[in-house]
Amino acid sequence: SIYWISQADCQADDKFIFPVVLSGFSSDVSVEVWAGESGVDCSNVDNRTTATQKCWKVSATYNPSQGFTPEIVVPARTILARDLTNAAASATPGADVCTNSTYSDSRNGVPIVLSFLPIQGVSSSIAGIAFTKVRIDLGGPDAPAKLELGVGENRLSLSWGQVTTGDITGYQFFCDPPPG
Amino acid sequence: AQTITLTETSVRRSE
């Protein structure tokens, strides 16, 4: 199953909650979740370093002790914000990311990989696990263009151009009669 | 070594 992030999810400030089991963690190792577009390896520290950053941090930094079972929270808006400017971005994005961000026009499901990484020290990491089932789809399809109305006997016939900018489930047409 | 275990069926959403 795919975990979609829709415009309504963003407006509602939806959050993913991942219960995880951690083992073998020493006190100097923490857990962070980083997001990247499909094909980018967020376990590579170069992709998490400001100058060359391709991944962005989407969770708090968790400092588990041995045997601790945390629930890791990843706000959808933090994924959508795609904040590459600060490796430790902590601000909670507002609703403006729903309509004014890298992904606010996405219509076809941008695949996002969430990497759960054990972080030790400033710049190192070892391979964590990847959650690959998040997709972003904030925008609906465009309205059809080239709508034409033809006259038939006792009916009107509509024709229109196919819409290709999104996942189409159907078309609905409404008549807007003049006042009176 | 550190291991992280995530069970997909346990993933929840806040809504």
N, CA and C atoms of all chains as a GROMACS GRO file, in nm:
protein
  585
    1SER      N    1   0.083  -0.120   0.000
    1SER     CA    2   0.000   0.000   0.000
    1SER      C    3   0.087   0.125   0.000
    2ILE      N    4   0.037   0.229  -0.063
    2ILE     CA    5   0.111   0.354  -0.074
    2ILE      C    6   0.053   0.455   0.026
    3TYR      N    7   0.142   0.532   0.085
    3TYR     CA    8   0.101   0.636   0.179
    3TYR      C    9   0.104   0.771   0.105
    4TRP      N   10  -0.012   0.811   0.057
    4TRP     CA   11  -0.021   0.934  -0.022
    4TRP      C   12  -0.027   1.055   0.070
    5ILE      N   13   0.033   1.164   0.024
    5ILE     CA   14   0.014   1.294   0.089
    5ILE      C   15  -0.064   1.380  -0.008
    6SER      N   16  -0.188   1.409   0.029
    6SER     CA   17  -0.276   1.489  -0.057
    6SER      C   18  -0.279   1.633  -0.007
    7GLN      N   19  -0.343   1.717  -0.085
    7GLN     CA   20  -0.361   1.856  -0.042
    7GLN      C   21  -0.439   1.862   0.091
    8ALA      N   22  -0.540   1.778   0.104
    8ALA     CA   23  -0.618   1.778   0.228
    8ALA      C   24  -0.532   1.732   0.346
    9ASP      N   25  -0.446   1.634   0.323
    9ASP     CA   26  -0.355   1.589   0.430
    9ASP      C   27  -0.265   1.702   0.476
   10CYS      N   28  -0.216   1.778   0.379
   10CYS     CA   29  -0.127   1.889   0.413
   10CYS      C   30  -0.203   1.996   0.491
   11GLN      N   31  -0.321   2.031   0.443
   11GLN     CA   32  -0.400   2.134   0.513
   11GLN      C   33  -0.432   2.091   0.656
   12ALA      N   34  -0.452   1.960   0.675
   12ALA     CA   35  -0.487   1.909   0.808
   12ALA      C   36  -0.363   1.886   0.896
   13ASP      N   37  -0.245   1.916   0.842
   13ASP     CA   38  -0.120   1.895   0.917
   13ASP      C   39  -0.106   1.748   0.960
   14ASP      N   40  -0.128   1.661   0.864
   14ASP     CA   41  -0.118   1.517   0.887
   14ASP      C   42   0.025   1.478   0.923
   15LYS      N   43   0.038   1.380   1.008
   15LYS     CA   44   0.169   1.332   1.048
   15LYS      C   45   0.176   1.180   1.036
   16PHE      N   46   0.293   1.132   0.994
   16PHE     CA   47   0.319   0.989   0.998
   16PHE      C   48   0.376   0.954   1.135
   17ILE      N   49   0.332   0.842   1.189
   17ILE     CA   50   0.385   0.796   1.317
   17ILE      C   51   0.440   0.655   1.296
   18PHE      N   52   0.571   0.644   1.318
   18PHE     CA   53   0.639   0.517   1.296
   18PHE      C   54   0.686   0.458   1.429
   19PRO      N   55   0.618   0.360   1.482
   19PRO     CA   56   0.674   0.290   1.598
   19PRO      C   57   0.793   0.205   1.552
   20VAL      N   58   0.906   0.223   1.615
   20VAL     CA   59   1.025   0.148   1.575
   20VAL      C   60   1.084   0.077   1.696
   21VAL      N   61   1.154  -0.031   1.668
   21VAL     CA   62   1.227  -0.103   1.771
   21VAL      C   63   1.375  -0.085   1.743
   22LEU      N   64   1.447  -0.038   1.841
   22LEU     CA   65   1.590  -0.012   1.824
   22LEU      C   66   1.668  -0.108   1.914
   23SER      N   67   1.779  -0.155   1.862
   23SER     CA   68   1.865  -0.236   1.948
   23SER      C   69   2.010  -0.208   1.916
   24GLY      N   70   2.093  -0.228   2.014
   24GLY     CA   71   2.236  -0.210   1.996
   24GLY      C   72   2.282  -0.066   1.995
   25PHE      N   73   2.197   0.024   2.042
   25PHE     CA   74   2.234   0.165   2.038
   25PHE      C   75   2.314   0.203   2.162
   26SER      N   76   2.431   0.258   2.140
   26SER     CA   77   2.505   0.316   2.251
   26SER      C   78   2.456   0.459   2.271
   27SER      N   79   2.496   0.519   2.382
   27SER     CA   80   2.437   0.647   2.421
   27SER      C   81   2.475   0.760   2.328
   28ASP      N   82   2.576   0.740   2.245
   28ASP     CA   83   2.619   0.848   2.156
   28ASP      C   84   2.560   0.834   2.015
   29VAL      N   85   2.467   0.742   1.999
   29VAL     CA   86   2.405   0.723   1.868
   29VAL      C   87   2.259   0.765   1.876
   30SER      N   88   2.219   0.850   1.782
   30SER     CA   89   2.080   0.895   1.779
   30SER      C   90   2.014   0.848   1.650
   31VAL      N   91   1.887   0.874   1.641
   31VAL     CA   92   1.811   0.834   1.522
   31VAL      C   93   1.748   0.958   1.461
   32GLU      N   94   1.763   0.970   1.329
   32GLU     CA   95   1.699   1.078   1.257
   32GLU      C   96   1.634   1.021   1.131
   33VAL      N   97   1.530   1.086   1.086
   33VAL     CA   98   1.468   1.048   0.959
   33VAL      C   99   1.496   1.158   0.858
   34TRP      N  100   1.546   1.116   0.743
   34TRP     CA  101   1.575   1.210   0.634
   34TRP      C  102   1.495   1.168   0.512
   35ALA      N  103   1.448   1.266   0.439
   35ALA     CA  104   1.372   1.240   0.318
   35ALA      C  105   1.456   1.271   0.196
   36GLY      N  106   1.434   1.194   0.092
   36GLY     CA  107   1.501   1.220  -0.035
   36GLY      C  108   1.411   1.175  -0.149
   37GLU      N  109   1.437   1.231  -0.264
   37GLU     CA  110   1.363   1.184  -0.380
   37GLU      C  111   1.419   1.049  -0.422
   38SER      N  112   1.338   0.976  -0.493
   38SER     CA  113   1.374   0.840  -0.529
   38SER      C  114   1.510   0.837  -0.600
   39GLY      N  115   1.596   0.746  -0.558
   39GLY     CA  116   1.728   0.732  -0.619
   39GLY      C  117   1.839   0.803  -0.546
   40VAL      N  118   1.805   0.888  -0.448
   40VAL     CA  119   1.906   0.958  -0.370
   40VAL      C  120   1.933   0.880  -0.242
   41ASP      N  121   2.060   0.855  -0.212
   41ASP     CA  122   2.098   0.778  -0.095
   41ASP      C  123   2.122   0.872   0.023
   42CYS      N  124   2.025   0.882   0.112
   42CYS     CA  125   2.037   0.974   0.225
   42CYS      C  126   2.131   0.922   0.334
   43SER      N  127   2.172   0.796   0.325
   43SER     CA  128   2.270   0.748   0.422
   43SER      C  129   2.409   0.803   0.389
   44ASN      N  130   2.427   0.852   0.269
   44ASN     CA  131   2.552   0.916   0.230
   44ASN      C  132   2.556   1.056   0.289
   45VAL      N  133   2.656   1.080   0.371
   45VAL     CA  134   2.660   1.207   0.444
   45VAL      C  135   2.671   1.327   0.349
   46ASP      N  136   2.727   1.309   0.232
   46ASP     CA  137   2.736   1.420   0.136
   46ASP      C  138   2.596   1.471   0.099
   47ASN      N  139   2.501   1.381   0.099
   47ASN     CA  140   2.364   1.421   0.063
   47ASN      C  141   2.290   1.486   0.180
   48ARG      N  142   2.356   1.491   0.295
   48ARG     CA  143   2.295   1.556   0.412
   48ARG      C  144   2.379   1.675   0.460
   49THR      N  145   2.474   1.715   0.381
   49THR     CA  146   2.563   1.825   0.417
   49THR      C  147   2.526   1.948   0.334
   50THR      N  148   2.517   2.061   0.400
   50THR     CA  149   2.455   2.178   0.340
   50THR      C  150   2.501   2.208   0.198
   51ALA      N  151   2.632   2.207   0.175
   51ALA     CA  152   2.682   2.250   0.044
   51ALA      C  153   2.636   2.158  -0.069
   52THR      N  154   2.618   2.031  -0.038
   52THR     CA  155   2.586   1.934  -0.143
   52THR      C  156   2.455   1.861  -0.114
   53GLN      N  157   2.372   1.925  -0.035
   53GLN     CA  158   2.258   1.856   0.023
   53GLN      C  159   2.151   1.819  -0.079
   54LYS      N  160   2.110   1.693  -0.077
   54LYS     CA  161   1.998   1.649  -0.159
   54LYS      C  162   1.885   1.592  -0.074
   55CYS      N  163   1.916   1.562   0.050
   55CYS     CA  164   1.814   1.510   0.142
   55CYS      C  165   1.784   1.617   0.245
   56TRP      N  166   1.670   1.604   0.309
   56TRP     CA  167   1.633   1.700   0.411
   56TRP      C  168   1.575   1.626   0.531
   57LYS      N  169   1.600   1.686   0.647
   57LYS     CA  170   1.563   1.621   0.772
   57LYS      C  171   1.414   1.639   0.800
   58VAL      N  172   1.348   1.533   0.837
   58VAL     CA  173   1.202   1.540   0.852
   58VAL      C  174   1.153   1.492   0.989
   59SER      N  175   1.243   1.466   1.079
   59SER     CA  176   1.201   1.428   1.214
   59SER      C  177   1.287   1.502   1.316
   60ALA      N  178   1.246   1.490   1.441
   60ALA     CA  179   1.334   1.534   1.547
   60ALA      C  180   1.454   1.439   1.555
   61THR      N  181   1.553   1.476   1.633
   61THR     CA  182   1.663   1.385   1.663
   61THR      C  183   1.627   1.308   1.790
   62TYR      N  184   1.621   1.178   1.775
   62TYR     CA  185   1.586   1.092   1.888
   62TYR      C  186   1.714   1.033   1.946
   63ASN      N  187   1.724   1.038   2.077
   63ASN     CA  188   1.841   0.983   2.144
   63ASN      C  189   1.799   0.865   2.231
   64PRO      N  190   1.787   0.750   2.171
   64PRO     CA  191   1.735   0.636   2.245
   64PRO      C  192   1.842   0.573   2.333
   65SER      N  193   1.800   0.519   2.444
   65SER     CA  194   1.889   0.432   2.519
   65SER      C  195   1.850   0.288   2.486
   66GLN      N  196   1.932   0.199   2.526
   66GLN     CA  197   1.910   0.058   2.489
   66GLN      C  198   1.769   0.012   2.528
   67GLY      N  199   1.702  -0.049   2.431
   67GLY     CA  200   1.572  -0.108   2.462
   67GLY      C  201   1.455  -0.011   2.453
   68PHE      N  202   1.484   0.117   2.436
   68PHE     CA  203   1.377   0.216   2.426
   68PHE      C  204   1.302   0.198   2.294
   69THR      N  205   1.172   0.207   2.299
   69THR     CA  206   1.092   0.188   2.178
   69THR      C  207   1.017   0.316   2.148
   70PRO      N  208   1.076   0.401   2.068
   70PRO     CA  209   1.011   0.530   2.043
   70PRO      C  210   0.910   0.524   1.930
   71GLU      N  211   0.827   0.624   1.929
   71GLU     CA  212   0.742   0.648   1.813
   71GLU      C  213   0.800   0.770   1.743
   72ILE      N  214   0.842   0.750   1.621
   72ILE     CA  215   0.904   0.858   1.546
   72ILE      C  216   0.798   0.929   1.463
   73VAL      N  217   0.791   1.060   1.479
   73VAL     CA  218   0.687   1.140   1.413
   73VAL      C  219   0.748   1.215   1.295
   74VAL      N  220   0.685   1.201   1.180
   74VAL     CA  221   0.729   1.272   1.060
   74VAL      C  222   0.610   1.351   1.007
   75PRO      N  223   0.609   1.483   1.027
   75PRO     CA  224   0.498   1.564   0.974
   75PRO      C  225   0.501   1.569   0.821
   76ALA      N  226   0.386   1.552   0.762
   76ALA     CA  227   0.380   1.559   0.615
   76ALA      C  228   0.433   1.692   0.564
   77ARG      N  229   0.403   1.800   0.637
   77ARG     CA  230   0.448   1.932   0.590
   77ARG      C  231   0.600   1.943   0.590
   78THR      N  232   0.665   1.871   0.680
   78THR     CA  233   0.812   1.876   0.681
   78THR      C  234   0.868   1.806   0.558
   79ILE      N  235   0.800   1.700   0.514
   79ILE     CA  236   0.841   1.636   0.389
   79ILE      C  237   0.820   1.734   0.273
   80LEU      N  238   0.704   1.798   0.272
   80LEU     CA  239   0.671   1.887   0.161
   80LEU      C  240   0.760   2.010   0.156
   81ALA      N  241   0.809   2.053   0.273
   81ALA     CA  242   0.888   2.177   0.279
   81ALA      C  243   1.020   2.162   0.205
   82ARG      N  244   1.074   2.041   0.200
   82ARG     CA  245   1.200   2.014   0.129
   82ARG      C  246   1.305   2.122   0.162
   83ASP      N  247   1.328   2.139   0.290
   83ASP     CA  248   1.419   2.244   0.336
   83ASP      C  249   1.563   2.194   0.329
   84LEU      N  250   1.632   2.233   0.224
   84LEU     CA  251   1.771   2.192   0.203
   84LEU      C  252   1.870   2.293   0.258
   85THR      N  253   1.819   2.397   0.324
   85THR     CA  254   1.907   2.506   0.363
   85THR      C  255   1.968   2.487   0.501
   86ASN      N  256   1.914   2.396   0.578
   86ASN     CA  257   1.959   2.382   0.716
   86ASN      C  258   1.953   2.236   0.754
   87ALA      N  259   2.070   2.179   0.782
   87ALA     CA  260   2.076   2.036   0.810
   87ALA      C  261   1.997   1.998   0.933
   88ALA      N  262   1.974   2.094   1.021
   88ALA     CA  263   1.902   2.064   1.144
   88ALA      C  264   1.771   2.142   1.149
   89ALA      N  265   1.707   2.154   1.036
   89ALA     CA  266   1.582   2.231   1.029
   89ALA      C  267   1.486   2.184   1.136
   90SER      N  268   1.442   2.276   1.216
   90SER     CA  269   1.355   2.237   1.326
   90SER      C  270   1.222   2.310   1.324
   91ALA      N  271   1.213   2.414   1.243
   91ALA     CA  272   1.088   2.490   1.239
   91ALA      C  273   0.978   2.403   1.181
   92THR      N  274   0.862   2.416   1.237
   92THR     CA  275   0.746   2.343   1.185
   92THR      C  276   0.684   2.425   1.073
   93PRO      N  277   0.681   2.369   0.953
   93PRO     CA  278   0.628   2.447   0.841
   93PRO      C  279   0.479   2.475   0.858
   94GLY      N  280   0.436   2.588   0.808
   94GLY     CA  281   0.296   2.623   0.814
   94GLY      C  282   0.222   2.575   0.690
   95ALA      N  283   0.096   2.612   0.681
   95ALA     CA  284   0.011   2.565   0.572
   95ALA      C  285   0.055   2.620   0.437
   96ASP      N  286   0.142   2.722   0.438
   96ASP     CA  287   0.182   2.778   0.309
   96ASP      C  288   0.258   2.677   0.224
   97VAL      N  289   0.320   2.575   0.286
   97VAL     CA  290   0.392   2.476   0.204
   97VAL      C  291   0.295   2.394   0.119
   98CYS      N  292   0.168   2.394   0.156
   98CYS     CA  293   0.072   2.314   0.080
   98CYS      C  294   0.049   2.373  -0.059
   99THR      N  295   0.063   2.504  -0.069
   99THR     CA  296   0.032   2.571  -0.195
   99THR      C  297   0.149   2.649  -0.252
  100ASN      N  298   0.258   2.656  -0.179
  100ASN     CA  299   0.371   2.736  -0.224
  100ASN      C  300   0.503   2.667  -0.190
  101SER      N  301   0.523   2.551  -0.253
  101SER     CA  302   0.647   2.479  -0.227
  101SER      C  303   0.686   2.402  -0.352
  102THR      N  304   0.800   2.336  -0.342
  102THR     CA  305   0.850   2.256  -0.454
  102THR      C  306   0.743   2.161  -0.508
  103TYR      N  307   0.663   2.107  -0.418
  103TYR     CA  308   0.572   1.999  -0.458
  103TYR      C  309   0.427   2.042  -0.469
  104SER      N  310   0.400   2.172  -0.454
  104SER     CA  311   0.260   2.211  -0.446
  104SER      C  312   0.186   2.192  -0.578
  105ASP      N  313   0.259   2.180  -0.688
  105ASP     CA  314   0.194   2.154  -0.816
  105ASP      C  315   0.200   2.006  -0.856
  106SER      N  316   0.254   1.923  -0.770
  106SER     CA  317   0.271   1.782  -0.809
  106SER      C  318   0.136   1.715  -0.826
  107ARG      N  319   0.123   1.645  -0.936
  107ARG     CA  320  -0.007   1.587  -0.968
  107ARG      C  321  -0.003   1.437  -0.985
  108ASN      N  322   0.114   1.382  -1.005
  108ASN     CA  323   0.121   1.241  -1.043
  108ASN      C  324   0.188   1.152  -0.940
  109GLY      N  325   0.211   1.202  -0.821
  109GLY     CA  326   0.267   1.115  -0.718
  109GLY      C  327   0.418   1.112  -0.717
  110VAL      N  328   0.482   1.212  -0.660
  110VAL     CA  329   0.628   1.214  -0.652
  110VAL      C  330   0.672   1.113  -0.545
  111PRO      N  331   0.754   1.013  -0.581
  111PRO     CA  332   0.798   0.915  -0.481
  111PRO      C  333   0.903   0.975  -0.388
  112ILE      N  334   0.883   0.956  -0.260
  112ILE     CA  335   0.976   1.004  -0.158
  112ILE      C  336   1.024   0.884  -0.076
  113VAL      N  337   1.153   0.881  -0.048
  113VAL     CA  338   1.209   0.776   0.036
  113VAL      C  339   1.243   0.837   0.172
  114LEU      N  340   1.192   0.775   0.278
  114LEU     CA  341   1.228   0.816   0.413
  114LEU      C  342   1.336   0.721   0.464
  115SER      N  343   1.449   0.777   0.504
  115SER     CA  344   1.559   0.695   0.555
  115SER      C  345   1.570   0.713   0.706
  116PHE      N  346   1.561   0.603   0.777
  116PHE     CA  347   1.576   0.602   0.922
  116PHE      C  348   1.722   0.571   0.951
  117LEU      N  349   1.794   0.671   1.001
  117LEU     CA  350   1.940   0.660   1.007
  117LEU      C  351   1.991   0.667   1.151
  118PRO      N  352   2.079   0.574   1.187
  118PRO     CA  353   2.153   0.590   1.312
  118PRO      C  354   2.264   0.692   1.288
  119ILE      N  355   2.266   0.797   1.367
  119ILE     CA  356   2.362   0.905   1.348
  119ILE      C  357   2.459   0.905   1.467
  120GLN      N  358   2.587   0.902   1.434
  120GLN     CA  359   2.688   0.904   1.538
  120GLN      C  360   2.787   1.014   1.505
  121GLY      N  361   2.797   1.112   1.592
  121GLY     CA  362   2.885   1.224   1.564
  121GLY      C  363   2.823   1.319   1.465
  122VAL      N  364   2.902   1.416   1.424
  122VAL     CA  365   2.850   1.524   1.341
  122VAL      C  366   2.822   1.478   1.198
  123SER      N  367   2.912   1.401   1.143
  123SER     CA  368   2.906   1.381   0.999
  123SER      C  369   2.900   1.235   0.955
  124SER      N  370   2.891   1.145   1.048
  124SER     CA  371   2.894   1.006   1.006
  124SER      C  372   2.756   0.943   1.018
  125SER      N  373   2.738   0.838   0.946
  125SER     CA  374   2.618   0.758   0.964
  125SER      C  375   2.646   0.620   0.910
  126ILE      N  376   2.570   0.526   0.955
  126ILE     CA  377   2.575   0.394   0.895
  126ILE      C  378   2.439   0.365   0.837
  127ALA      N  379   2.434   0.269   0.750
  127ALA     CA  380   2.311   0.245   0.676
  127ALA      C  381   2.195   0.215   0.769
  128GLY      N  382   2.087   0.280   0.747
  128GLY     CA  383   1.965   0.254   0.822
  128GLY      C  384   1.868   0.176   0.737
  129ILE      N  385   1.743   0.209   0.752
  129ILE     CA  386   1.643   0.142   0.670
  129ILE      C  387   1.564   0.247   0.593
  130ALA      N  388   1.512   0.205   0.480
  130ALA     CA  389   1.440   0.297   0.394
  130ALA      C  390   1.293   0.259   0.388
  131PHE      N  391   1.211   0.362   0.395
  131PHE     CA  392   1.066   0.345   0.379
  131PHE      C  393   1.029   0.411   0.247
  132THR      N  394   0.985   0.332   0.152
  132THR     CA  395   0.977   0.381   0.014
  132THR      C  396   0.833   0.403  -0.034
  133LYS      N  397   0.738   0.406   0.058
  133LYS     CA  398   0.599   0.402   0.012
  133LYS      C  399   0.525   0.535   0.023
  134VAL      N  400   0.600   0.644   0.036
  134VAL     CA  401   0.537   0.776   0.043
  134VAL      C  402   0.531   0.837  -0.097
  135ARG      N  403   0.417   0.893  -0.131
  135ARG     CA  404   0.402   0.964  -0.258
  135ARG      C  405   0.334   1.098  -0.230
  136ILE      N  406   0.378   1.200  -0.302
  136ILE     CA  407   0.319   1.333  -0.288
  136ILE      C  408   0.231   1.362  -0.408
  137ASP      N  409   0.109   1.401  -0.382
  137ASP     CA  410   0.017   1.438  -0.489
  137ASP      C  411  -0.074   1.548  -0.436
  138LEU      N  412  -0.027   1.671  -0.446
  138LEU     CA  413  -0.100   1.783  -0.385
  138LEU      C  414  -0.199   1.847  -0.480
  139GLY      N  415  -0.182   1.825  -0.608
  139GLY     CA  416  -0.264   1.896  -0.704
  139GLY      C  417  -0.359   1.805  -0.778
  140GLY      N  418  -0.475   1.857  -0.805
  140GLY     CA  419  -0.568   1.785  -0.891
  140GLY      C  420  -0.530   1.804  -1.037
  141PRO      N  421  -0.592   1.731  -1.125
  141PRO     CA  422  -0.564   1.749  -1.267
  141PRO      C  423  -0.615   1.885  -1.316
  142ASP      N  424  -0.560   1.928  -1.428
  142ASP     CA  425  -0.612   2.049  -1.491
  142ASP      C  426  -0.753   2.025  -1.543
  143ALA      N  427  -0.825   2.134  -1.560
  143ALA     CA  428  -0.954   2.123  -1.627
  143ALA      C  429  -0.930   2.096  -1.775
  144PRO      N  430  -1.020   2.027  -1.840
  144PRO     CA  431  -1.001   2.002  -1.983
  144PRO      C  432  -1.010   2.131  -2.064
  145ALA      N  433  -0.924   2.139  -2.164
  145ALA     CA  434  -0.927   2.254  -2.254
  145ALA      C  435  -1.004   2.217  -2.380
  146LYS      N  436  -1.023   2.316  -2.461
  146LYS     CA  437  -1.090   2.296  -2.591
  146LYS      C  438  -1.227   2.233  -2.576
  147LEU      N  439  -1.298   2.282  -2.474
  147LEU     CA  440  -1.435   2.233  -2.456
  147LEU      C  441  -1.524   2.290  -2.564
  148GLU      N  442  -1.593   2.202  -2.633
  148GLU     CA  443  -1.681   2.247  -2.741
  148GLU      C  444  -1.820   2.189  -2.721
  149LEU      N  445  -1.914   2.273  -2.757
  149LEU     CA  446  -2.054   2.233  -2.740
  149LEU      C  447  -2.119   2.225  -2.877
  150GLY      N  448  -2.164   2.109  -2.912
  150GLY     CA  449  -2.231   2.092  -3.039
  150GLY      C  450  -2.380   2.070  -3.018
  151VAL      N  451  -2.455   2.105  -3.118
  151VAL     CA  452  -2.600   2.093  -3.108
  151VAL      C  453  -2.646   1.962  -3.171
  152GLY      N  454  -2.726   1.891  -3.096
  152GLY     CA  455  -2.788   1.771  -3.151
  152GLY      C  456  -2.937   1.781  -3.134
  153GLU      N  457  -3.007   1.687  -3.184
  153GLU     CA  458  -3.152   1.690  -3.171
  153GLU      C  459  -3.192   1.657  -3.027
  154ASN      N  460  -3.257   1.751  -2.961
  154ASN     CA  461  -3.300   1.735  -2.823
  154ASN      C  462  -3.184   1.720  -2.725
  155ARG      N  463  -3.066   1.755  -2.766
  155ARG     CA  464  -2.953   1.739  -2.674
  155ARG      C  465  -2.839   1.828  -2.719
  156LEU      N  466  -2.742   1.842  -2.629
  156LEU     CA  467  -2.618   1.912  -2.662
  156LEU      C  468  -2.506   1.810  -2.651
  157SER      N  469  -2.414   1.815  -2.742
  157SER     CA  470  -2.303   1.719  -2.734
  157SER      C  471  -2.174   1.792  -2.701
  158LEU      N  472  -2.104   1.739  -2.603
  158LEU     CA  473  -1.979   1.798  -2.556
  158LEU      C  474  -1.860   1.723  -2.613
  159SER      N  475  -1.757   1.798  -2.644
  159SER     CA  476  -1.630   1.734  -2.674
  159SER      C  477  -1.520   1.815  -2.607
  160TRP      N  478  -1.412   1.747  -2.574
  160TRP     CA  479  -1.304   1.814  -2.502
  160TRP      C  480  -1.173   1.741  -2.524
  161GLY      N  481  -1.065   1.814  -2.494
  161GLY     CA  482  -0.933   1.754  -2.507
  161GLY      C  483  -0.900   1.670  -2.385
  162GLN      N  484  -0.833   1.559  -2.406
  162GLN     CA  485  -0.794   1.473  -2.295
  162GLN      C  486  -0.698   1.547  -2.202
  163VAL      N  487  -0.716   1.528  -2.073
  163VAL     CA  488  -0.625   1.586  -1.975
  163VAL      C  489  -0.515   1.485  -1.943
  164THR      N  490  -0.392   1.533  -1.948
  164THR     CA  491  -0.280   1.442  -1.923
  164THR      C  492  -0.200   1.481  -1.800
  165THR      N  493  -0.242   1.586  -1.730
  165THR     CA  494  -0.162   1.640  -1.620
  165THR      C  495  -0.207   1.588  -1.484
  166GLY      N  496  -0.230   1.462  -1.472
  166GLY     CA  497  -0.267   1.410  -1.341
  166GLY      C  498  -0.346   1.283  -1.354
  167ASP      N  499  -0.371   1.225  -1.242
  167ASP     CA  500  -0.446   1.100  -1.242
  167ASP      C  501  -0.595   1.131  -1.254
  168ILE      N  502  -0.650   1.095  -1.366
  168ILE     CA  503  -0.788   1.127  -1.398
  168ILE      C  504  -0.879   1.011  -1.355
  169THR      N  505  -0.981   1.043  -1.280
  169THR     CA  506  -1.079   0.938  -1.250
  169THR      C  507  -1.210   0.961  -1.325
  170GLY      N  508  -1.223   1.080  -1.385
  170GLY     CA  509  -1.345   1.106  -1.461
  170GLY      C  510  -1.359   1.255  -1.485
  171TYR      N  511  -1.458   1.290  -1.560
  171TYR     CA  512  -1.485   1.431  -1.588
  171TYR      C  513  -1.625   1.465  -1.541
  172GLN      N  514  -1.639   1.585  -1.489
  172GLN     CA  515  -1.773   1.634  -1.455
  172GLN      C  516  -1.791   1.769  -1.523
  173PHE      N  517  -1.904   1.788  -1.588
  173PHE     CA  518  -1.934   1.914  -1.655
  173PHE      C  519  -2.060   1.974  -1.594
  174PHE      N  520  -2.057   2.105  -1.575
  174PHE     CA  521  -2.170   2.173  -1.513
  174PHE      C  522  -2.224   2.281  -1.607
  175CYS      N  523  -2.351   2.291  -1.610
  175CYS     CA  524  -2.416   2.396  -1.688
  175CYS      C  525  -2.432   2.520  -1.601
  176ASP      N  526  -2.394   2.634  -1.654
  176ASP     CA  527  -2.403   2.759  -1.578
  176ASP      C  528  -2.498   2.852  -1.652
  177PRO      N  529  -2.624   2.840  -1.627
  177PRO     CA  530  -2.721   2.919  -1.705
  177PRO      C  531  -2.713   3.066  -1.667
  178PRO      N  532  -2.745   3.154  -1.757
  178PRO     CA  533  -2.745   3.297  -1.726
  178PRO      C  534  -2.852   3.327  -1.622
  179PRO      N  535  -2.837   3.434  -1.549
  179PRO     CA  536  -2.938   3.469  -1.448
  179PRO      C  537  -3.077   3.476  -1.510
  180GLY      N  538  -3.169   3.416  -1.442
  180GLY     CA  539  -3.306   3.417  -1.492
  180GLY      C  540  -3.333   3.310  -1.595
  181ALA      N  541   2.620  -0.377   1.665
  181ALA     CA  542   2.579  -0.277   1.568
  181ALA      C  543   2.435  -0.233   1.595
  182GLN      N  544   2.406  -0.110   1.552
  182GLN     CA  545   2.272  -0.058   1.573
  182GLN      C  546   2.176  -0.116   1.469
  183THR      N  547   2.061  -0.153   1.513
  183THR     CA  548   1.958  -0.193   1.417
  183THR      C  549   1.828  -0.118   1.448
  184ILE      N  550   1.762  -0.082   1.342
  184ILE     CA  551   1.631  -0.018   1.352
  184ILE      C  552   1.531  -0.111   1.286
  185THR      N  553   1.427  -0.142   1.357
  185THR     CA  554   1.324  -0.228   1.300
  185THR      C  555   1.194  -0.150   1.289
  186LEU      N  556   1.141  -0.152   1.170
  186LEU     CA  557   1.016  -0.079   1.143
  186LEU      C  558   0.917  -0.179   1.086
  187THR      N  559   0.804  -0.187   1.148
  187THR     CA  560   0.700  -0.277   1.098
  187THR      C  561   0.599  -0.195   1.022
  188GLU      N  562   0.588  -0.223   0.895
  188GLU     CA  563   0.503  -0.138   0.813
  188GLU      C  564   0.359  -0.136   0.863
  189THR      N  565   0.314  -0.248   0.914
  189THR     CA  566   0.174  -0.254   0.958
  189THR      C  567   0.149  -0.167   1.080
  190SER      N  568   0.256  -0.122   1.145
  190SER     CA  569   0.236  -0.039   1.264
  190SER      C  570   0.237   0.110   1.231
  191VAL      N  571   0.263   0.145   1.106
  191VAL     CA  572   0.266   0.287   1.069
  191VAL      C  573   0.126   0.345   1.081
  192ARG      N  574   0.118   0.461   1.145
  192ARG     CA  575  -0.011   0.527   1.162
  192ARG      C  576  -0.005   0.667   1.103
  193ARG      N  577  -0.124   0.724   1.086
  193ARG     CA  578  -0.133   0.865   1.047
  193ARG      C  579  -0.215   0.938   1.151
  194SER      N  580  -0.187   1.066   1.164
  194SER     CA  581  -0.246   1.141   1.275
  194SER      C  582  -0.394   1.169   1.255
  195GLU      N  583  -0.442   1.160   1.130
  195GLU     CA  584  -0.582   1.193   1.106
  195GLU      C  585  -0.674   1.084   1.157
   0.00000   0.00000   0.00000
